[in-house]
Amino acid sequence: MSDFVHLHLHSEYSLLDGACRIGEIPRRAKECGHTAVALTDHGVMYGAVAFYKACVAEGIKPIIGCEVYVAPRSRFSKTGADAHPAHLVLLCENEIGYRNLIKMVSLAFTEGFYSKPRVDMELLQKHSEGLIALSGCLAGRIPQLLLSGDFSGACSAARELAAIFGEERFYIELQDHGLPEQKQILPLLARLAEECALPMVATNDCHYLRRSDAETQAVLMCIQTNSRLSDGRPIGFETDEFYYKNTAEMRMLLGAYEGALENTVRIADRCDFRFDFDKTFLPKFPCPAGVSATAHLRQLAEAGFASRKAAGALDLAAHREAEYRERMEYELSVIEGMGYDDYFLIVQDYVNFAKSKQIPVGPDAVPAPAAW
């Protein structure tokens, strides 16, 4: 393991924000002499599998994570200030952590979406197992409290998160991109860590891989904020320091904080989640009590067969009923043999739902081309 690991990084899947291309991330890590790297896109995990495969191909250890948005109140509260959630970095320590993280990210969209996909303290408490948390960038709850002059409140917030994630699974995150606000709170973060007996960790909020890419990322941010480069750098990215730094650069910035760089390696050593691509993972369809997926699919097929026969949809003049049944039995046996019963039940469920809501499905959903 190298003597520093980047644990806070945004790929192109942090839409109109991150400019680190997935395939180039592990190559940049190797170039810097690093043996592991994390992916922590904003609120989403779309790039996790591609990132994992790219890292494995380059011999770099992938660390799967996400920088989640934490609602200031409940994820169900959606008025006014609720549109300004705090940032928190979560890293998967193991498979339990991965399952917990994807559960929270999914619920952040289906239950908590308000301007952004948001989790809340309730979800963090319920799904913290197997996850390591870092306190986040300037948009994190603790840095925001420090910037407002509320050191006591920041300590309370830190202790709350430490209680949720447990001993040595919550770290005070230190960053220095040359921003005045970061310079202001760095000593306060160190003091907070000492008073709360919490470990520190050094990160660079990587939004692009090389300093020369700063302008490219600024263009993305301008598209996101509907602004122009001539208006100046986007707020929060006023410097060109948000790139993938080598160990020497990180040591020069944050090496004075005892254990902060070394803890990146300790965290990387503990994060050991691996995808299994040798199995097909499908959700289980909720069948009636005591009925298997195979039996339920057969029941639906038999009902459909009887319905089509009654409606005269079978061409019994050209084919005997036995021939239709033989074909149905063959197709059901293939589906069962491949273990796809649940898949077919899931598909029929959402197709039937779409049709019940007059939502076009299949070839009929595609409009005919305009006449030449």
Phi, psi and omega per residue, in radians:
M1 nan 2.412 3.101
S2 -1.187 3.042 -3.107
D3 -1.649 0.198 2.979
F4 -2.773 2.533 3.114
V5 -2.384 2.297 3.066
H6 -1.323 2.173 -3.081
L7 -2.034 0.135 -3.102
H8 -2.481 1.739 -3.003
L9 -2.591 2.426 -3.102
H10 -2.051 2.183 3.109
S11 -1.620 -3.006 3.107
E12 -1.157 -0.169 3.090
Y13 -1.388 -0.155 2.866
S14 -1.489 1.464 -2.875
L15 -0.990 2.301 3.135
L16 0.961 0.592 -3.105
D17 -2.548 -0.944 3.130
G18 -1.628 2.485 3.140
A19 -2.176 0.326 3.073
C20 -1.514 1.968 3.125
R21 -1.302 2.322 -3.044
I22 -0.871 -0.868 -3.072
G23 -1.147 -0.401 -3.092
E24 -1.585 -0.282 -3.078
I25 -1.058 -0.932 -3.132
P26 -1.142 -0.509 3.103
R27 -1.194 -0.652 3.077
R28 -1.171 -0.665 3.101
A29 -1.052 -0.802 3.125
K30 -1.103 -0.708 3.135
E31 -1.027 -0.583 -3.119
C32 -1.603 0.062 3.128
G33 1.352 0.326 3.137
H34 -1.620 2.628 -3.100
T35 -1.945 -0.048 3.117
A36 -2.632 2.788 3.094
V37 -2.785 2.598 -3.138
A38 -1.868 2.707 3.013
L39 -2.040 2.124 -3.096
T40 -2.343 1.150 -3.129
D41 -1.150 2.739 -3.097
H42 -1.226 1.869 2.959
G43 1.235 -0.049 -3.056
V44 -2.366 2.859 3.097
M45 -2.292 0.481 -3.103
Y46 -1.001 -0.588 -3.023
G47 -1.602 0.057 -2.988
A48 -1.031 -0.838 -3.071
V49 -1.198 -0.801 3.132
A50 -1.078 -0.710 3.104
F51 -1.093 -0.811 3.141
Y52 -1.014 -0.852 -3.114
K53 -1.119 -0.705 -3.140
A54 -1.111 -0.726 3.134
C55 -1.162 -0.808 -3.137
V56 -1.043 -0.706 3.141
A57 -1.090 -0.490 -3.116
E58 -1.737 0.047 3.142
G59 1.299 0.425 3.120
I60 -1.867 2.374 3.135
K61 -1.290 2.121 3.122
P62 -1.521 2.384 3.057
I63 -2.037 2.058 -3.064
I64 -1.565 2.267 3.140
G65 -2.704 -2.978 3.122
C66 -2.828 2.457 2.977
E67 -1.652 1.740 -3.038
V68 -1.477 2.782 3.046
Y69 -1.746 2.176 -3.108
V70 -1.829 2.078 -3.130
A71 -1.071 2.432 -3.140
P72 -1.130 -0.478 3.058
R73 -2.110 -2.194 3.069
S74 -1.509 2.673 3.058
R75 -1.144 -0.303 3.126
F76 -1.520 -0.192 3.102
S77 -1.436 2.206 -3.011
K78 -2.471 1.057 3.066
T79 -2.473 2.545 2.997
G80 0.882 -1.991 -3.041
A81 -1.127 -0.227 3.136
D82 -1.139 -0.253 3.133
A83 -1.413 0.045 -3.119
H84 -2.147 1.295 -3.115
P85 -1.338 2.839 3.104
A86 -1.595 2.683 3.129
H87 -1.609 2.531 3.076
L88 -2.614 2.263 -3.127
V89 -1.597 2.240 3.109
L90 -2.123 2.319 -3.116
L91 -2.140 2.412 -3.109
C92 -1.397 2.048 3.105
E93 -1.438 -0.530 -3.074
N94 -2.796 -2.998 -3.097
E95 -1.149 -0.624 3.097
I96 -1.056 -0.754 3.115
G97 -1.086 -0.718 3.125
Y98 -1.088 -0.779 3.136
R99 -1.097 -0.694 3.118
N100 -1.165 -0.681 -3.113
L101 -1.191 -0.785 -3.138
I102 -1.168 -0.536 3.078
K103 -1.121 -0.813 -3.129
M104 -1.160 -0.721 -3.134
V105 -1.129 -0.664 3.093
S106 -1.128 -0.824 -3.138
L107 -1.163 -0.492 3.090
A108 -1.058 -0.566 3.103
F109 -1.466 -0.840 -3.002
T110 -1.348 -0.471 -3.106
E111 -2.048 -0.568 -2.976
G112 -1.863 0.038 -3.032
F113 -1.155 2.152 3.031
Y114 -2.722 1.665 -2.980
S115 1.304 -0.753 3.101
K116 -2.458 2.790 3.053
P117 -1.264 2.155 -2.998
R118 -2.170 2.387 2.917
V119 -1.668 -3.092 3.037
D120 -2.564 -3.136 -3.081
M121 -1.114 -0.568 3.107
E122 -1.064 -0.808 3.119
L123 -1.149 -0.704 3.123
L124 -1.073 -0.724 3.120
Q125 -1.128 -0.692 -3.066
K126 -1.341 -0.518 -3.005
H127 -2.181 0.630 -3.082
S128 -1.491 -0.332 -3.055
E129 -1.049 2.378 3.093
G130 1.372 0.160 -3.134
L131 -2.083 2.505 3.021
I132 -1.901 2.304 -3.074
A133 -1.979 2.445 3.029
L134 -2.040 2.509 -2.948
S135 -1.203 -0.198 3.004
G136 1.700 3.102 -3.113
C137 -1.416 -2.814 3.124
L138 -1.046 -0.401 3.136
A139 -1.486 0.059 3.078
G140 -1.281 2.792 -3.093
R141 -1.104 -0.761 -3.101
I142 -1.161 -0.871 3.071
P143 -1.009 -0.664 -3.135
Q144 -1.125 -0.703 3.103
L145 -1.155 -0.674 3.113
L146 -1.148 -0.705 3.135
L147 -1.131 -0.493 3.126
S148 -1.500 -0.007 3.115
G149 1.521 0.178 -3.098
D150 -1.745 1.350 -3.130
F151 -1.152 -0.694 3.135
S152 -1.094 -0.740 3.107
G153 -1.126 -0.648 3.107
A154 -1.124 -0.701 3.107
C155 -1.116 -0.727 3.122
S156 -1.099 -0.735 3.117
A157 -1.120 -0.698 3.131
A158 -1.138 -0.752 -3.141
R159 -1.157 -0.615 3.109
E160 -1.107 -0.790 3.130
L161 -1.200 -0.656 3.113
A162 -1.116 -0.638 3.111
A163 -1.187 -0.596 3.135
I164 -1.229 -0.834 -3.020
F165 -1.564 -0.330 3.073
G166 1.589 3.004 -3.071
E167 -1.033 2.290 3.090
E168 1.063 0.434 3.020
R169 -2.182 0.180 3.006
F170 -2.334 2.192 -3.039
Y171 -2.149 2.495 3.014
I172 -1.446 2.095 -3.010
E173 -1.571 2.264 3.137
L174 -1.931 2.282 3.114
Q175 -2.401 2.616 3.063
D176 -2.586 1.710 3.096
H177 -1.860 0.343 3.139
G178 1.407 0.193 3.125
L179 -1.458 2.403 -3.124
P180 -0.982 -0.664 -3.128
E181 -1.113 -0.652 3.114
Q182 -1.207 -0.716 3.088
K183 -1.032 -0.655 -3.106
Q184 -1.150 -0.743 -3.005
I185 -1.709 -0.165 -3.142
L186 -0.938 -0.904 3.117
P187 -1.123 -0.517 3.112
L188 -1.229 -0.659 3.074
L189 -1.104 -0.737 3.116
A190 -1.114 -0.722 3.118
R191 -1.140 -0.736 3.112
L192 -1.056 -0.792 3.139
A193 -1.018 -0.725 -3.132
E194 -1.187 -0.804 -3.090
E195 -1.183 -0.553 -3.134
C196 -1.668 0.037 -3.134
A197 0.981 0.818 -3.134
L198 -2.003 2.537 3.104
P199 -1.303 2.674 3.081
M200 -1.854 2.728 3.079
V201 -2.499 2.375 -3.124
A202 -1.594 2.279 3.062
T203 -2.385 2.807 2.937
N204 -2.111 2.249 -3.097
D205 -1.316 1.460 -3.009
C206 -1.332 2.015 3.074
H207 -1.985 -0.158 3.037
Y208 -2.686 2.853 -2.957
L209 -1.542 -0.514 -3.126
R210 -2.332 2.676 -3.129
R211 -0.941 -0.625 -3.094
S212 -1.166 -0.213 3.137
D213 -1.535 0.013 -3.061
A214 -1.022 -0.689 -3.103
E215 -1.169 -0.651 3.113
T216 -1.082 -0.776 3.132
Q217 -1.152 -0.603 3.114
A218 -1.112 -0.639 3.096
V219 -1.097 -0.766 3.107
L220 -1.028 -0.780 -3.124
M221 -1.147 -0.605 3.100
C222 -1.142 -0.674 3.082
I223 -1.103 -0.745 -3.122
Q224 -1.116 -0.722 -3.034
T225 -1.713 0.065 -3.131
N226 0.972 0.845 3.141
S227 -2.218 -3.096 -3.115
R228 -2.121 2.676 3.079
L229 -1.035 -0.563 -3.130
S230 -1.169 -0.274 3.105
D231 -1.360 -0.132 -3.081
G232 1.808 2.931 -3.129
R233 -1.060 2.538 3.122
P234 -1.025 2.599 3.141
I235 -1.029 2.286 -3.123
G236 1.661 -0.259 -3.138
F237 -2.250 0.744 -3.052
E238 -1.252 -0.286 3.113
T239 -1.932 3.021 3.088
D240 -1.856 0.666 -3.068
E241 -1.789 0.148 -3.073
F242 -1.609 0.749 -3.105
Y243 -1.963 2.957 -3.118
Y244 -1.300 1.750 -3.067
K245 -1.493 2.676 3.050
N246 -1.440 3.040 -3.055
T247 -1.077 -0.714 -3.121
A248 -1.073 -0.716 3.133
E249 -1.143 -0.714 3.133
M250 -1.188 -0.654 3.127
R251 -1.147 -0.657 3.139
M252 -1.158 -0.604 -3.115
L253 -1.381 -0.801 -2.940
L254 -2.268 0.197 -3.110
G255 -1.157 -0.330 -3.116
A256 -1.280 -0.268 -3.116
Y257 -1.605 1.922 -2.980
E258 -0.993 2.199 3.064
G259 1.436 -0.154 -3.023
A260 -1.150 -0.748 3.110
L261 -1.308 -0.732 -3.116
E262 -1.089 -0.562 -3.130
N263 -1.178 -0.424 3.076
T264 -1.091 -0.660 3.140
V265 -1.262 -0.708 3.121
R266 -1.077 -0.729 3.120
I267 -1.137 -0.781 3.139
A268 -1.063 -0.638 3.111
D269 -1.119 -0.617 -3.082
R270 -1.399 -0.444 -3.126
C271 -1.416 1.923 -3.042
D272 -2.428 0.831 3.069
F273 -1.521 2.405 3.118
R274 -2.307 2.380 3.043
F275 -1.308 2.547 3.051
D276 -1.920 1.853 -3.107
F277 -1.645 0.080 -3.119
D278 -1.574 -0.119 3.136
K279 -2.110 2.665 3.028
T280 -1.718 2.113 -3.122
F281 -1.843 2.022 3.131
L282 -2.144 2.551 3.023
P283 -1.123 2.638 3.058
K284 -1.508 2.184 3.137
F285 -1.280 2.382 -3.119
P286 -1.295 1.554 -3.141
C287 -1.413 2.843 3.047
P288 -0.994 2.648 -3.085
A289 -0.950 2.272 3.082
G290 1.394 0.052 -3.117
V291 -1.936 2.225 3.132
S292 -1.331 2.874 3.107
A293 -1.085 -0.674 3.134
T294 -1.096 -0.788 -3.119
A295 -1.199 -0.667 -3.123
H296 -1.180 -0.699 3.100
L297 -1.100 -0.689 3.118
R298 -1.126 -0.727 3.118
Q299 -1.029 -0.772 3.139
L300 -1.159 -0.673 3.129
A301 -1.133 -0.753 3.115
E302 -1.101 -0.720 3.126
A303 -1.142 -0.717 3.109
G304 -1.134 -0.673 3.122
F305 -1.092 -0.830 -3.122
A306 -1.100 -0.681 -3.140
S307 -1.130 -0.751 -3.128
R308 -1.210 -0.620 3.104
K309 -1.134 -0.769 -3.140
A310 -1.141 -0.558 -3.112
A311 -1.478 -0.030 -3.138
G312 1.313 0.409 -3.094
A313 -1.475 -0.131 3.112
L314 -1.667 2.343 -3.140
D315 -1.469 1.394 -3.075
L316 -1.297 -0.171 3.062
A317 -1.318 -0.587 -3.099
A318 -1.639 -0.508 -3.077
H319 -2.365 2.428 3.056
R320 -1.256 2.693 3.119
E321 -1.005 -0.599 -3.137
A322 -1.070 -0.587 3.134
E323 -1.186 -0.716 3.081
Y324 -1.074 -0.754 -3.111
R325 -1.168 -0.664 3.117
E326 -1.079 -0.721 3.126
R327 -1.174 -0.707 3.124
M328 -1.101 -0.752 3.129
E329 -1.086 -0.711 3.136
Y330 -1.104 -0.819 -3.098
E331 -1.171 -0.674 3.080
L332 -1.107 -0.656 -3.135
S333 -1.189 -0.643 3.090
V334 -1.132 -0.795 3.128
I335 -1.048 -0.808 3.138
E336 -1.127 -0.747 -3.120
G337 -1.078 -0.554 3.139
M338 -1.569 -0.052 3.130
G339 1.278 0.520 -3.055
Y340 -1.837 0.296 -3.125
D341 -1.007 -0.848 -3.126
D342 -1.085 -0.668 -3.141
Y343 -1.057 -0.809 -3.119
F344 -1.178 -0.592 3.090
L345 -1.175 -0.699 3.110
I346 -1.106 -0.790 -3.123
V347 -1.110 -0.800 -3.134
Q348 -1.116 -0.528 -3.131
D349 -1.153 -0.861 -3.107
Y350 -1.339 -0.468 3.064
V351 -1.184 -0.761 3.113
N352 -1.127 -0.661 3.100
F353 -1.093 -0.798 -3.132
A354 -1.037 -0.791 -3.127
K355 -1.137 -0.612 3.141
S356 -1.188 -0.353 3.132
K357 -1.825 0.254 -3.136
Q358 1.037 0.578 3.061
I359 -1.607 2.107 -3.104
P360 -1.021 2.418 -3.105
V361 -2.290 2.426 3.034
G362 1.346 -2.785 -3.077
P363 -0.975 -0.558 -3.122
D364 -1.188 -0.281 -3.127
A365 -1.380 -0.263 -3.114
V366 -1.564 2.090 -3.121
P367 -1.123 2.547 3.117
A368 -1.150 2.527 3.136
P369 -1.123 2.564 3.131
A370 -1.114 2.570 -3.137
A371 -1.149 2.479 3.120
W372 -1.258 nan nan
